[in-house]
């Protein structure tokens, strides 16, 4: 991988691993995804719900599987295929919507 693509990929994965706000133990969790440009690392679309889970740990497990599948499909040999479809993921408690405008 080139260093720029590697940095973008690391930044994307680091964003996926950020800690969501504390939520009640009985709150469902939603796995969100959005496409990312494999060259620039910038978002290429809006967030879409990928699944609903009973606990944060199940959501994070599904996110890990999704990241692994996305990377496996996009890596050819030891290089990232520039035409690969990369995704950014995050788990949020139900009711927290990444599509909503940010409030101050």
Secondary structure, DSSP 8 states (H G I E B T S, - for coil): --HHHHHHHHHHHHHHT-------TT--EEEEEEEE-TTT--B-S--EEEEEESSHHHHHHHHHHHHHHHHHHHEETTEE-TT--EEEEEEEETT--TTS----
